[in-house]
Amino acid sequence: MIIEWLGHSCFKIVSDIGVVVVFDPFDPKYTGLDCKKINADVISISHGHGDHSALHQLEGYSLVVSEHGTYEYKNIKIQTIKSFHDNKKGALRGENIISILYVDSLKICHFGDMGENLTKEQIEKIGKVDIILIPIGGIYTIDAKQAKEFINILKPQITIPMHYNIKDLKFELGYLSTFLEMFDAKDIKIMKEHSIKISKEDLKNHPKILVLGFDRAIENS
């Protein structure tokens, strides 16, 4: 399986048999971020804001996951869990979907724009997970400290941070460095590359925190 970070909260995941899943495609006009058209089989959208739901950026897709339920396509399965985009039960920014992807014997959890602390019910539904893709930038989502609490609770093998301050983004978010400072250097792998190939067998060979596309991050001055 290949995981590619396309920027913000958008990830492209390609299964071993070539099924392409894209999480939270963004609108370049809304975000300021550059993104070409993407060919995909399955699209998962956490909520309807323009930086997470730009279907016009995708081509060739057969399935859109944007509601609560269980979905299957070829060798992948996606289960969704209801959550909120804020800590006021959605009163400020509405609902958000947590998506759990089962692919190539791996379980991957994409948190979308999660804006609340994990509930007991959500923890039970997520269960044991291999990889989490989690927002860390605060303001509109959970922040770095809350993300660390999620990691402590769920204990994933690998955490990939997203939704933080990067070059060309039109709006302010928290810094990647604020999140990384909470971990030992030995537990962090920083990559300039935007993609990585991962299998169930080599999970344990990766540090706890994996940063993709590090060259896009804005440093806290």
N, C-alpha and C positions, 0 to 999 in steps of 0.2 A: 504494500500500500504506500502511496505517496501523499504527503500532506504539503500543500502549498499555501502560504499566506499571501493573499492578494492585496492586503492593506485593510486597516480599520478592523472590522469584525468578519471580513470576507475570507473564507478558506475554500480551496478546491481540493477535494480528496478523490484520488483515483484508485480503485480497487485493483487487485491482482489480475482480474479478467477485463479491466478497462472501463468499468462503470464509473461515471463521473458524478460526484455529489458536490454541489456548491452551497455553502452557508452564507446567508445575509449579504447578497450582492448590493453594492452601493451605487448611487447615482453620482457620476463625476461632477455634475453641476452643483449638486447639493453639498458635496464634501470638499471639492477642490482637488481630489485625488484622480490621477489618470488611470483609466482601465479600459482595455479593449473588449470587444464582444467575446463572450465565453461560450463554448459549446459544452453542454451539460445534459445528463440524463435525469437527474433529480435535483430540485432546488428546495432548500429549507429556509423559511423566512420566520424570524423570531417575532417580528411585529411590523407595522405598516409605515414606519418612518422612512424617509428617503435615503438614509444612509444604511438601510438594512433590507430594502424590499424592491430593488430596481430590476424588475423582471425584464425590462427592455434591454438590459445588458446581457441577457442570456439567449442562446439559440439552441434549437433541437431538443428541448427538454420534453420528457414524457410525464413527469410527476412533480407537483408543487405541494410541499408540506407547509401549511400555514395555520392549521387548526389542531386541536387536541385529538390524539388517536394513535394508532399503530399503522405503519405503512411498509409495504414490501415491494422491492423491485430487483429482479434477478438475484444476485447474491448479497444484497444488502437489506437491512431492516432499520426503520427509524421509529422510535417511540417518543412522544412529546409529553411534557409535563407543564401544567399551568403555573405561571409565576407572575410577578408584577414588575413594572418598569420603574417603580419607586417604592419607598417605604411607607406609603399611605394607602396601600391596597389598590393602587392604580388610579387614585384620585388626581394625581399630577400628570402622569404620562401614560396611563393605561396598562394593558396586560402585556405580557412577554411570554414567549414559549422557550422552554429548555428542550433541546433536541438531543436524543441519545441515538447514536449511530452504531449499528453492529455490522462490522465489515472485516473480512479476512481474520476471523477469530479475535478481533479487537473490539473494545467497547469505548467509544469516544463521546464525550459530553460537551456540547456547545451551549453556552449559557446565554447567548444573545445579549440583550441589554438588561440583564438581571439587575434590579435596583433594590432588592430586599435581602435580608439575611435568610439563610436556608431554614425552612421549617422542618419539623420532624417527618412530616409526610413526604416532603420532597427528598429528604435524605434517604428514606426507606425506598422510594421509587427509583432513585438513581442507583443505589446499591454500590457494589464494587465496580470501579471504573478504571480503565487503563490510562486514558489520556483525557485531560480537560482543556478546553479552549475558553478562557475566562477573561472578562473585562477587568481592568485594573485602574482605569483613569478617573473614576469618581465623577462628580458633577451630575451626570445623567445616569450613572450606574453605580454599582458597588465600587469602592476605592481599593487601593493596594492593601490596606490593613484588613479589610473584609475578605478580599481574595485570599490572603494568607490564612484566614480562619476557615474558609472553604476547603483549602488544601489540607489543613490540619484535621478536618472532619472527614473528608472523603478519601484522603490518602491515595491519590492517583500515582501511578508510576511516573508519569510525565505531565507537566503543566506547561501550556503554551499561552503566554499573555497576549492580550489584544485590546483594542479600544483604548489606546493611550495617545499621547501627543506625538505626532509624526509630521514630517516635512509636508508642506502644501495643504495640510488639513485646515479647513476654514474656521473651525471652532476650537477653543481651548479645552484640553483634557490634562489629567495628571501625567507625570513623567514616569517612564519606564524605570529610571534609576531609583525612584522611591520604592518601587516594588522589589527590585533586585537587592537593595540594601538590607532586606529582611532575611536574606539567605546567605549561607556560607559560599564562598567562591567555588569550592569544589563541587557544589550542587548545581552549578549554573553552566550551561553550554550556550555560548553566543555565536551565532552564525550570520555572516553577511548574505549567504544564500537564502533564498526565500522558500525553498522546498527541501524536504528530506524524505528518504525512503525508510519506512519502519515496519518491522514484522513483530509478531507476538514473541518470537524467540529472542530477539535482540533488545527487548524493552529494558531489561536490567542493565544493559550496557550504556544506557543514556543517563546523564545526570537528571536530577529531579525537575529542574527548570530549563526549558528549551526556548531560546529566543531566535525567531526567524527574522530575516531582513533587518538586521541590526543597524545597517547604514541609513535606514529611514527614520530612526528614532531621534527626537530632539533632546539634547542634554539639558539637565537642570542647571542653569547658570547662577 
